[in-house]
Amino acid sequence: MQNSVLIKKKIEPFSKKILVSSDKSLSIRSILISAQGIGKSKVKNLLESEDVLNALKAIKKLGIKVKKKNKEYLIFGNGLNGFRCKNNTTVYAGNSGTLGRLILGLLVKFKKSVIITGDNSLSKRDFSRVAEPLKLFGPIIDLKKGSLPAKIKGTNFLRPINYYEKKGSAQIKSSILIAAMNTPGKTIIKARKSRNHTELLFKYLKLPIKVQKARNYDYIHMEGLRQYKGFEYEIPGDISSASFFIVLTLLSENSKIIIRKVNINETRLGIIKILNKMNANIKFKNKKIYKGESIADIIVESVKNLKSINCPSSLNSSAIDEFLVIFLVAAKARGISSFKNLGELNKKESPRLNIAFKFLNMIGVKVIKNKDDIKIYGNPNLSLNKNYVVKKFLKDHRIFMMSCVAALTFGGNWKIYDKDSIRTSFPKFLSILRKIGAKIIVN
């Protein structure tokens, strides 16, 4: 099998209501944090993607009981540091940086050695960014040239730390916070703005965390604790998954979509703020707060007169997973769009900034890249009629989905490889596209 799709026609005008897949960040966090609670946790609407299923397998390898009952997952935690497994147990994180990095924080007090491995893509990514701060707590962590496999052996003699997180990485911050739960005393993090799902979940669980917000940084104080009880949690829709349908609608003709029950956490709204600055008119309806997270229906309509943007770098961390489709909007906007300081894009499942540059060149869009900055010369009349092949992108799910959106909105005949990459985060992506009218041939 070629594991590819063929797209030969633009999508016809549509007006639909859809649900997208559950939030992956919250799915993985709910599993890992449930694993250290005492007793039963119940997680509803868990994303059943490869990354999340690998998180379930990981905690099972560490001796945590998991059951699925009536579409709900029951996780039976043994309390803080309550893992039960043999020495040198290997845990496979697959393609998930969130799983691989956060699980290291769980293991800082576990006195047996655990080895974290991943797939080919994850094994090329930087793990020293979490290993170095975690070592300050006291565990022994060995990496292979800064990447996976990682071997960790925890210690009973943990010490709290003060850490300055400069990258704006929620994975680094969350790994430190999870480690701090096991550590006597107060850990303090000065953290550049990034996703705050871990902090909100800790607050919901009434764990001893305090967050002081400044303009560019958060100051987070986390006290060590003895135990916490299991909990119930229902996962909302993922705005990163919704982003592909937001941009698909903006770039299509005479179309409208309502994406229901999506997590609109303020630290994830970079794409909405950026696109609205580009003359989109994306609205929220039926807003509510669920256990600290904001949830709403997202309403999007087509836009003919998109404007270029000089994108503020302050929005980078809150849109880091959505820049690929934002670049598609910039390609269709009037004027030159500028994006700066996007080096973190090249630290993802693939070097996304580099691949986006090649992709835009391939479809005839003028683009200038200077280190971590990129300028895109938009063309409101952009329409494609040639043959295009997309492959060799390290099976990055977001590259695949971005390519599908480009094919359905810009035209041309497309062959896009590595269809199965979407299993890591959004297995239902193609079926939802078909429901709103996309003509897709699967090889």
N, C-alpha and C positions, 0 to 999 in steps of 0.2 A: 504493500500500500504506500502511496505517495505522501499521505498525511498532509494534504494541501486542500485549499479551496479555490474555486474559480468564480470571479465576479465580472460580469460582462455588461451590466446595466446599472445606471443610477437608480436609486430607490425612488418610487413614485410618491407623490404627496400623501401624507398620512396624518391622522389625528387619533391618538391612542392613549390609553392608560396602562402602565406596566408596573411590575414589581421587579427590582433588580436583586441580585444575590446579597446575602447578609454580609455585614461588615467583617472583613477578614481580621483587621487589627483587634477588634473586640472579641472575635471568636477565639483567637489564639490566647489573648490575655485571660479571658474567662476560664479557659481550660487550665492554664498554668497556675493561676491564683486559686482556683478551686482545689487543685492538687495539694495545696498546703493548708487548706482549712480543715477543721475538725468535723467529720461527719459528711452528710450528703449535700451536694450542691446540684441544682437542677438548671440546665442550660437549654433554653428553647430557641428554635429557629437558628441553630448553629449552621454556619456555612460548611457544606459537605464538599469541600475542595481538597486537592491533594495536600496543600500546605496545612490545612486544619486537621485533616485525618492523620497526618504525620505527627501533629501535636498530641492527638489522642494516643497514638501508638507509643510516643515518647514517654508519656506519664505511666502508661501500662508497663513499659520496660523498667520503670523506676519503682514498680510495685504498687501502683494506684489502681484500684478497681473502677472500671467504667462499664456502664450498661446503657443501652438504648431502649427506651420504652415510649411507645406512642409518639414518635417523632421528637422526643425529648432525650437529652443525654443526662444521665445521672453519674456524677463523679464523687467517689467516696474517698475524701482526703483523710490522711493520717496525721494531720497537724504539721506545724513547722518542722522542717527537716525530718519528716516521717517517711522517707523513702526506704524501700526494701529491695535490694538487688545485689547481685554478686559483684565482686571487685572487677574492674575493667569492663563493665557493661558498656556496650556501644549503643548510642542513641542516634538515629538517622533524622536529620532535619530537612532532608529533601532540598527544595529550592528556596526555603523560607529563612530570610535573614532575621525576621522577628523571632521565630522559634529558636533558631540557633543561638542568637545573642541573648535573648531573655532567659533561656533555660540555664545558661551559665550562672546567672544571678541566683537562680533557685538552689544551686549546688554548692554555694560557698561554705556551707557548714557540714556537708555530707562527707564523712571521713573515708569513704571508699572512692577509688578512682573511677571516673566516668569519661568515656570518649565520645565526643560529638563529631559526627561526619555529615556530609551533604553531597548533593549532586555536583556535576562538573561545574556548573555556573556558580553555585554557592561556595564551592571550594576555592574559587579564584578571588573571592571578596575579602575585604579587610576585617579581620576579627581582633586585631590588636587594639582597635578603638574601644572595645569593651573589656578585653583582657587586662589592659593596663590599669584602668581605674579599679577593676575588681580585685586585682592583686594587692591593692592597697589595703583591702579588708583583711588579708592574711592567707587566702588559699593559694595553692600551687597550681598555676595554669601554664601548660606547654602548648605552643602552637607550631605548626610547620610553616616557617617563613612568614609568619603573621596571619596565616589563613588556616582553614580546616585541613586535617583533623585537629581538634583541640582536646587536650587531656586535662581534666580538672580533678584535684583532690582537695576537699575542704578541710576545715580545722575548727576545733571548739574554741579557739582563741582569737575570735574575730574582734576587730577594733573599728569604731566608727571613723568616717573620713569626711574631709572637706574637699569638694571637687568642683572645678570650673569647667563646665561642659560648653565648648566653644563652637561645635559644629552644627548645632540645631538639630541633633539627632534624638528622636524619641526612643529609639532602641537603646542607645547608651544610657540615657536618663532612666528609662524603665528598668534596665538591668541593675543599675545602682540602687534604685528604690526597692526592688525585690530583694536584693542582697541585704539592704539595710533592715528589712523586717527581722532577719535572723541575728542582727548585731546589737549587742547591748550599747546603750548610749545614743547620742543624736548624730545622725549623718546630715550634712548640709551640702546642698548642690546649688551653685549658681549656674543656671541653665539657659542657654539661648532659646528663644521661643521655638516650640515644636509641639507636636500632638500631645494632648494631655489626658488620653484615655486612662492611663494607669493612675494618675492622681485622682481623677473623678471616681474611678472604681474603689480606690482606697478610702476616699471620703464617704462613699455610699456604705462601705463596710465599717465605717467609724474607726478606722485605723488612725494611729497618732501621726497624722501628716498635716503640715501647715504650708500654704503657698502664699508668698508675697509677690505681687505682680509689679514689675517695673516696666519701663518703656520697651526695652529690647531683651530683657532677661526676666526669668522668674527665680526667686530665692525659695528653695524648698527645704523644709526641715522635716526629717523623718526619724522618729524614735523607734528603737527596737521594741519588739513586743513578745508576749508569751505565746498567745494563740489567738485564733479567730474562728468563728463558726462558718460552716457551709452556707450557701446563699442561693437565691434564685435570680436568674437573669435571662431576659429575652433580647436577642441580637437584632438590631434594626438593619435597614438596607445600607449598603456601602456607597458612599459618595464617589469613591474612585471608580466603581463599576458604573454608577450613574453617569459619570463624566462622558463616557463614549456616546451615550444616547443624548446627552445635552448638546454635544458638538454636532452629532449627526443631524439633530433637529435644526440647530442654528444654520447649518450649511445646506440644508435641503430646501426645496421650494414649497411654499404654502403648507407648511407642516406645523403640528403642535403635539406636544407630549406632556403627560402628567406622570411623574415618577413618584410612586407612593411610598410613604413610611421610610424616608431616608435619614440617616444620621447627618445632621447639619452642625455638628460640633464646630465651634468658632475656630479652632485650630486646623480645621480641614476645609475652610471656605475660601481658600485662595483662588481656586478656579472661578467661583461665582463672582468674586470681587474683580478679578482680572477681566472676565468676559463682559461684565456689566460696564466696565470702563471702556470696552471696545464697542459699545452701543447695543449689546444684548439687553434684554429686559427680563431677566430670570427672577421669578417670584416664588415665595413660600406661602403655603396655605396649610391650615390645620396644625399649626405648631403646638408642641407640647414638650414637657420635660419628663424624661423617664430615667430615674435613678442617676441624675446628674447630667445625662446626655440630652441634647436637643434633637427632636425628630420632627420632620415635616414632609408634606408633599411638595415636590419641585415642579413648577410649571414653566415650560419653555416653548417659544414660538420662533419660526424662521425669521432671519434678519437679512435684508438686502444691502444695507449700508453699514457694513462693519468698518470700524476705525482702527488704525494702528495704535500701538501703546508703547510708551517707554516704561516698562514694567518695574515698579519699585522692588528692590531686592528684599525689602521687609516682607514681601508676600511669598518669597521662595519656599520657605519651609512648609507653609500651609497649602502649597500646590505642587509639591515635589513629585508626586506620582501622576500628576495630570498635565505636566508640561508638554508631553508628546502631542496630545490632542489640542492644547492651546496653540502650539506651533501651526497646526492645520488651519486654525482660525486666522492666525496672523498671515498665512499664505494667501488667504482670500480677502483680507482687509485692505482698505485703501491707505497707502503710505508705508513707511518703514517702521517695523516694530523692533524694539531693542530689549534684550534680556541679559542680565549680568549676574556674575558670581554663581553659575550653575554647575560648579565642579561636582557637587553631590550627585548629580544625575549620572555621572560616569561611575559611581560607586554602587549602582543598582544591579539588577539581574544581568544586565548587559551595559556596556558604555553608551547609555541612551543619548547623551548629547552628541557624541560622535556619529551614532547611527542616524539620528534625526537630521544631521547636517548632510549625510550621504543621501538619505531618503528625499529630502527637499530638492537637492541637486538633480536626483534621478527624474523627478517629475517637472523639472524645468523652472523651479522657483529660485530666484537669485537669493543667495544667502552668504553671509560673511561670518566666519567663526574665528575668534581670537582668544585662544586659551579657553577660559570658562565663560566667555561672552559670545552672544550670537545676535546677528541682525538679519531680519527676514523682510525682504522687499515684496510686499503684498500685491496681488493682482486680483481686483474684484471680478474680472472676467475669466478667471482661471477655469479652463475646461480641457480635459485630457481626452485623447483619442488614439493613443499608442498602446503597445503591449508592455506590461510591467511585471517584473518578477521580484518577489521579496523573499529572501532566504539568508541563511548564515547570520542569524541575529541571536545566537546562543539560546534559542527557544524561549525568548523573553515574551511572556504573555501579553504585555502592554504594547510591544512592537506589532505583534500579530493583530490585536484589536484596533490599534491606530490605523494600520494598513487597510483593514476592512472598511473603516469609516471613510478614509480617503477615496477608496474605490467606489463606494456608494454615493459619494457627494461630488467628486471631481470628474468621474467618468473614466473611460479607457477599459482595456481588457487586462484583468489582473489574475496572476497566479501567486497565491500567498501560502508559503510553506509553514510547517510546524503548527498545524491546527491544534494538536493535542496539548500545546503549551497552556491553553486556557484552563486546563484541569486544575492548575495550581491555585487559581483565584476566582474564576468565573465560568464554571462548566456550562452554564445555560446561555452563554452569550449568543451563540449562533441561533439557538431556538427562539430567543426573544427577537433577534433581528428578523427572522422569518415571520414571526407573528405580526410585525409592523409592516411587512410587505417586501423585505429584501429578497432578491433572487440570488441564491447562493448554491453553487454546485460543489459537493464534497467529493474529493478523490480518495 
